[in-house]
Amino acid sequence: MSEVVERLERIEKLLITLNAKIDNFLGYEEITEEERNELRKMREEVKRGEFVRFGALT
C-alpha cells in the first residue's frame, strides 16, 4: 500500500508542476529534461500495466 501512496504523491507533484507551467503559459518545450524523463517513465509504466486505478483505492 505504501508503494501506491508513493506513486500517487509523485504523480501529484508532477501534476502540480505541470499545472503551474500551463498557468504561466509555458508549453511542452519549456519542460526540463528531467521532467521529460519522468513523463517517459510514467508512460512506460502505464504501457506495461504498472498503475493503479483511482477507483481501486477505495
Secondary structure, 3 states (H helix, E strand, C coil): CHHHHHHHHHHHHHHHHHHHHHHCCCCHHHCCHHHHHHHHHHHHHHHCCCCCCHHHHC
